[in-house]
């Protein structure tokens, strides 16, 4: 009895020490059932049976029959996916920043025999392995990469756990980091870095906008100058074409007028009509004297309209007089004398104007 009491006291002390150390109790979905000869095992559970203290077999879900006294149900393992919260712990990154990080672990028992006899408490062992692996993986990364490469970090932790827990009959399905807490000073510096990066991007975007605006304005001015030059060129071409058309029209009209005048002069009393036209033009020109300039050129007898008309008709008759055939010298000499007489009369008129 003393030995039994000592064993009971030792078991209580061991259980108290495990609870004080924070170890979670081993999961058992339905506890340890008694041997009632006929047993019904629930789905997704594995009952490990020992016969006379040695492993005998694992009961499958459904009806099972055991031998009383000899057979004993030693372990009950759940085959469902198990979710374990990994407690918060501190870890140091590659750039010597201390982080407080926790996570969630998803695992499943694949081999009930190894889970029962390979490790004392499989869930506690996997939790400790996850914490140590997390600290080891965080020590390989800098602070910036911890936030950017969370997926790769989770995958690395899962691979490390599966390699170590293979002999325990446990498979880690996935690991997720819940929260990452950084020191306040580091958080302030990260916030300043983010603000600086945002200001930098804003400045770059503003400068790019200014550059695009200047390029667009310059391109617009260039296109405007090109269009203006093309419009001016077209205007000059049209103006030149219009002026040419006007000159041609004037020349044709003048030629037609001369042709009509020549036809009229050849008719009866054409000389009288020409004399009347010259007299009218003389009177019209005489009425406009001294209107545009102070310098006036007057003939010796401005009031004698008859003499001016006669002189003009004489010049017209000399120019229109047909040459005599066979006497080119006489015609040329007569024309030269008429021109010399006209020049002399003009010189005399100029001398009189200067003397007056």
C-alpha positions in Angstrom: 0.0 0.0 0.0 2.9 2.4 0.7 4.2 1.7 -2.8 0.8 2.4 -4.3 0.5 5.6 -2.3 4.0 6.7 -3.4 3.1 6.1 -7.0 -0.1 8.1 -6.7 1.7 10.9 -5.0 4.4 10.9 -7.8 1.7 11.0 -10.4 0.1 14.0 -8.8 3.4 15.8 -8.5 4.2 15.0 -12.2 0.8 16.3 -13.3 1.2 19.5 -11.2 4.6 20.1 -12.7 3.3 19.7 -16.3 0.5 22.1 -15.6 2.9 24.6 -14.1 5.2 24.4 -17.1 2.4 25.2 -19.4 2.2 21.9 -21.1 -1.2 21.1 -22.6 -2.7 17.7 -21.6 -2.7 15.0 -24.1 -5.8 15.1 -26.4 -8.2 12.2 -26.0 -11.5 12.4 -27.7 -13.5 10.0 -25.4 -11.1 9.3 -22.6 -10.0 5.7 -21.8 -13.0 3.4 -22.0 -13.2 0.2 -20.0 -13.1 -3.3 -21.5 -16.7 -4.5 -21.7 -15.9 -7.3 -24.1 -18.1 -5.7 -26.8 -17.0 -2.3 -27.8 -18.1 0.3 -30.4 -15.4 2.5 -31.7 -16.5 5.9 -33.0 -15.5 7.1 -36.5 -12.2 9.0 -36.9 -10.8 7.5 -33.6 -8.1 4.9 -33.0 -8.1 2.8 -29.8 -4.7 1.3 -28.9 -5.1 -2.0 -27.1 -2.5 -3.7 -25.0 -2.6 -7.4 -24.0 -0.9 -8.2 -20.8 1.1 -5.0 -21.0 2.3 -5.3 -24.6 0.9 -3.7 -27.7 -1.7 -5.9 -29.3 -3.7 -4.1 -32.0 -5.5 -0.9 -32.9 -9.3 -1.1 -32.9 -11.0 0.1 -36.1 -14.2 2.1 -36.0 -17.3 0.0 -35.5 -17.8 -3.3 -33.5 -14.9 -4.8 -31.7 -14.6 -7.7 -29.2 -11.9 -7.9 -26.5 -10.9 -10.5 -23.9 -11.7 -9.3 -20.4 -8.8 -8.8 -17.9 -6.2 -9.6 -20.5 -6.9 -6.8 -23.0 -6.8 -3.2 -21.9 -7.4 0.1 -23.9 -4.2 2.1 -23.3 -4.5 5.1 -25.7 -7.2 6.8 -27.6 -6.1 8.9 -30.5 -8.2 11.3 -32.6 -7.6 11.1 -36.4 -9.3 14.5 -37.0 -7.3 17.6 -37.9 -6.2 19.3 -34.7 -5.7 23.1 -34.3 -3.2 24.2 -31.8 -2.4 27.8 -30.8 1.3 28.4 -30.6 1.9 30.8 -27.7 3.5 34.2 -28.2 7.3 34.2 -28.0 10.2 36.5 -28.7 12.5 36.1 -31.7 15.5 38.0 -33.0 15.8 38.8 -36.7 18.9 38.9 -38.8 19.3 42.7 -38.3 18.9 42.3 -34.5 15.3 43.4 -34.0 13.3 41.6 -31.3 9.9 40.5 -32.4 6.9 39.1 -30.5 5.3 36.5 -32.7 2.6 33.8 -32.3 0.9 31.4 -34.7 -1.6 28.6 -35.3 -0.6 25.0 -36.0 -2.7 22.5 -38.0 -1.7 18.9 -37.7 -3.1 15.4 -37.9 -2.1 12.0 -36.4 -1.3 9.7 -39.3 0.1 6.7 -37.3 -1.6 6.1 -33.9 1.1 3.5 -32.9 3.9 6.1 -33.3 1.9 8.8 -31.7 1.2 6.6 -28.7 4.7 5.0 -28.2 7.0 7.5 -30.1 6.5 10.5 -27.8 5.0 11.1 -24.4 2.8 14.1 -25.5 2.7 14.6 -29.3 0.8 17.9 -29.3 3.1 19.5 -26.7 6.2 18.1 -28.6 4.9 19.6 -31.9 4.2 22.9 -30.3 7.7 23.2 -28.8 9.2 22.2 -32.2 7.1 24.8 -33.9 8.4 27.5 -31.5 12.0 26.6 -31.9 11.7 26.3 -35.7 10.1 29.7 -35.8 12.9 31.3 -33.9 15.5 29.6 -36.1 13.8 30.7 -39.3 13.3 34.3 -38.1 17.0 34.5 -37.3 17.7 34.0 -41.0 15.6 36.9 -42.2 15.7 40.7 -41.8 12.8 42.7 -40.5 11.6 43.8 -44.0 11.7 40.2 -45.4 9.7 38.9 -42.4 6.7 41.0 -43.5 7.2 40.3 -47.2 7.9 36.6 -47.0 5.4 35.3 -44.5 4.3 32.5 -46.9 7.8 31.2 -47.5 8.4 31.5 -43.7 5.3 29.4 -43.0 6.3 26.8 -45.6 9.8 26.5 -44.1 8.4 25.9 -40.6 6.0 23.2 -41.9 8.8 21.4 -43.7 11.0 21.5 -40.6 8.2 20.2 -38.4 7.4 17.4 -40.8 11.0 16.2 -40.9 11.2 16.0 -37.1 7.7 14.7 -36.4 7.8 11.9 -38.9 8.9 9.4 -36.3 6.0 10.5 -34.0 3.3 9.6 -36.6 2.2 13.2 -36.9 2.0 15.3 -40.0 1.9 19.1 -39.9 -0.6 20.3 -42.6 0.1 24.1 -42.3 1.3 26.8 -40.1 0.1 30.4 -40.1 1.6 33.4 -38.3 -1.1 35.3 -36.5 0.5 38.5 -35.2 3.9 40.1 -35.3 4.6 42.8 -32.7 7.5 45.1 -33.2 9.0 47.4 -30.6 7.5 50.9 -30.5 10.7 52.7 -31.7 11.0 50.3 -34.6 7.4 50.9 -35.4 8.0 54.6 -35.4 11.0 54.3 -37.7 9.0 52.0 -40.1 6.2 54.6 -40.1 8.7 57.3 -41.0 10.2 55.1 -43.7 6.7 54.5 -45.2 5.9 58.2 -45.1 9.2 59.0 -46.8 8.6 56.4 -49.5 5.2 57.9 -50.1 6.5 61.4 -50.3 9.2 60.2 -52.7 6.6 58.5 -55.0 4.4 61.6 -54.8 7.4 63.8 -55.9 8.3 61.5 -58.7 4.7 61.4 -59.9 4.5 65.2 -59.7 7.7 65.6 -61.7 6.6 63.1 -64.3 3.3 65.0 -64.6 5.2 68.3 -65.0 7.4 66.8 -67.7 4.4 65.4 -69.5 2.6 68.7 -69.3 5.7 70.6 -70.7 6.0 68.1 -73.5 2.3 68.4 -74.4 2.5 72.2 -74.3 5.7 72.2 -76.5 4.1 69.7 -78.9 0.9 71.8 -79.0 3.0 75.0 -79.8 4.9 73.1 -82.5 1.7 71.9 -84.1 0.2 75.4 -83.9 3.2 76.9 -85.6 3.2 74.3 -88.3 -0.5 74.8 -88.9 -0.1 78.6 -88.9 2.7 78.5 -91.4 0.7 76.1 -93.6 -2.3 78.5 -93.4 -0.1 81.5 -94.2 1.4 79.6 -97.1 -2.0 78.7 -98.4 -3.1 82.3 -97.9 -0.1 83.7 -99.9 -0.7 81.2 -102.6 -4.4 82.1 -102.8 -3.6 85.8 -102.7 -1.0 85.4 -105.5 -3.4 83.4 -107.5 -6.1 86.1 -107.0 -3.7 88.9 -107.9 -2.6 87.0 -111.0 -6.3 86.5 -112.0 -7.0 90.2 -111.3 -4.0 91.3 -113.5 -5.1 89.0 -116.3 -8.7 90.2 -116.0 -7.5 93.9 -116.0 -5.3 93.2 -119.0 -8.1 91.5 -120.9 -10.5 94.3 -120.1 -7.9 96.9 -121.1 -7.2 95.1 -124.3 -10.9 94.8 -125.1 -11.3 98.5 -124.3 -8.4 99.5 -126.6 -9.8 97.2 -129.3 -13.2 98.8 -129.0 -11.6 102.3 -129.0 -9.6 101.5 -132.0 -12.7 100.3 -133.8 -14.5 103.4 -132.8 -11.7 105.8 -134.0 -11.8 104.2 -137.5 -15.5 105.0 -137.9 -17.0 108.3 -139.2 -16.3 111.4 -137.0 -13.9 109.3 -134.8 -11.4 112.2 -134.7 -14.0 114.5 -133.3 -14.9 112.0 -130.6 -11.2 111.6 -129.7 -10.8 115.4 -129.5 -13.8 115.6 -127.2 -12.4 112.9 -124.9 -9.0 114.6 -124.7 -10.7 117.9 -123.8 -12.7 116.3 -121.1 -9.7 114.6 -119.6 -7.7 117.9 -119.7 -10.5 119.8 -117.9 -10.7 117.0 -115.3 -6.9 117.0 -114.7 -6.8 120.8 -114.6 -9.4 120.8 -111.8 -7.2 118.5 -109.6 -4.1 120.7 -109.7 -2.4 121.6 -106.4 -4.5 119.0 -104.4 -1.7 116.4 -103.8 1.5 118.4 -103.8 2.7 122.1 -103.7 4.9 121.6 -106.8 2.8 122.3 -109.9 3.9 121.9 -113.6 1.8 124.2 -115.8 1.9 124.8 -119.6 2.6 128.3 -121.0 -1.1 128.9 -121.8 -3.2 126.7 -119.4 -6.4 128.5 -120.4 -6.1 127.7 -124.1 -7.9 124.4 -124.3 -8.0 124.4 -128.1 -4.3 124.6 -128.5 -3.8 121.7 -126.0 -6.3 119.6 -127.8 -4.7 120.4 -131.1 -1.2 119.5 -129.8 -2.5 116.2 -128.4 -4.3 115.4 -131.6 -1.1 116.2 -133.5 0.9 113.8 -131.4 -1.8 111.1 -131.9 -1.8 111.8 -135.6 2.0 111.5 -135.8 1.9 108.2 -133.9 -0.9 106.7 -136.0 0.3 108.0 -139.4 1.1 105.0 -141.6 4.7 104.9 -143.0 5.2 105.5 -146.7 6.5 102.4 -148.5 10.0 102.6 -149.7 11.0 105.7 -147.7 12.1 104.4 -144.3 14.7 107.2 -143.9 12.2 110.0 -144.4 9.8 108.4 -141.9 12.5 108.0 -139.3 13.8 111.5 -139.8 10.3 113.0 -139.6 9.6 111.0 -136.5 12.9 112.2 -134.9 12.1 115.9 -135.8 8.6 115.5 -134.2 10.2 114.0 -131.0 12.8 116.7 -130.9 10.2 119.4 -131.3 8.1 117.8 -128.5 11.2 117.7 -126.2 12.1 121.3 -127.0 8.5 122.4 -126.1 8.7 120.5 -122.8 12.1 122.1 -122.0 10.6 125.6 -122.6 7.7 124.8 -120.3 10.1 123.6 -117.5 12.2 126.8 -117.8 9.1 129.0 -117.5 7.9 127.1 -114.4 11.4 127.6 -112.8 11.4 131.4 -113.6 7.9 131.8 -112.2 
